């Protein structure tokens, strides 16, 4: 089983003020596959920790994936 984290710059952000002042709903736009970086891990816990660090740095989105091969 392979586990990896995909991360990319967040281009979906719109700064409309606070949540109470939002004027429009933000719609999800799938990132360009050429801009996605990947890093592989041997454990799910390590992938989660890495994902937290990347997101805390600001400006990046992450998702954790794993294949289902045996």
C-alpha positions as CSV (number, residue, x, y, z in Angstrom):
1,X,0.0,0.0,0.0
2,X,1.4,3.4,-1.0
3,X,0.5,6.6,0.8
4,X,1.3,10.1,-0.6
5,X,0.5,13.7,-0.1
6,X,-0.3,16.0,-3.0
7,X,0.1,19.7,-2.4
8,X,-0.2,22.8,-4.5
9,X,-0.6,26.6,-4.3
10,X,-4.1,27.6,-3.3
11,X,-5.6,29.6,-6.2
12,X,-9.2,29.3,-4.9
13,X,-8.8,31.9,-2.2
14,X,-10.9,35.1,-2.4
15,X,-10.4,37.7,0.3
16,X,-13.9,39.1,0.9
17,X,-13.4,40.1,4.5
18,X,-14.7,38.1,7.4
19,X,-17.1,35.2,7.1
20,X,-20.0,37.5,8.0
21,X,-19.2,39.8,5.1
22,X,-18.9,37.2,2.3
23,X,-20.6,38.4,-0.9
24,X,-20.3,35.2,-2.9
25,X,-19.8,31.5,-2.4
26,X,-16.3,30.2,-3.3
27,X,-16.5,27.3,-5.8
28,X,-13.9,24.6,-5.9
29,X,-11.6,24.6,-8.9
30,X,-9.5,21.4,-9.4
31,X,-5.8,22.3,-9.6
32,X,-3.8,21.9,-12.8
33,X,-2.2,18.4,-12.6
34,X,1.1,20.0,-13.8
35,X,1.3,22.2,-10.6
36,X,0.7,19.4,-8.1
37,X,3.7,18.2,-6.1
38,X,3.8,14.8,-4.5
39,X,5.7,13.3,-1.5
40,X,5.4,9.6,-0.6
41,X,5.3,8.2,3.0
42,X,5.5,4.7,4.6
43,X,2.9,5.5,7.3
44,X,-0.4,7.4,7.4
45,X,0.7,9.3,10.5
46,X,3.8,10.7,8.8
47,X,1.6,11.8,5.9
48,X,-0.8,13.6,8.2
49,X,2.0,15.4,10.0
50,X,3.6,16.5,6.8
51,X,0.2,17.8,5.5
52,X,-0.4,19.8,8.7
53,X,3.1,21.4,8.3
54,X,2.5,22.4,4.7
55,X,-0.9,23.9,5.3
56,X,0.3,25.8,8.4
57,X,3.0,27.4,6.3
58,X,0.2,29.2,4.4
59,X,-0.9,29.4,0.8
60,X,-0.9,25.6,0.1
61,X,-3.7,23.0,-0.1
62,X,-3.0,19.3,0.5
63,X,-4.8,16.0,0.1
64,X,-3.6,12.6,1.3
65,X,-4.1,9.6,-1.0
66,X,-3.4,5.9,-0.9
67,X,-3.7,3.1,-3.5
68,X,-5.6,0.0,-2.7
69,X,-3.1,-2.6,-4.1
70,X,-2.2,-5.4,-1.8
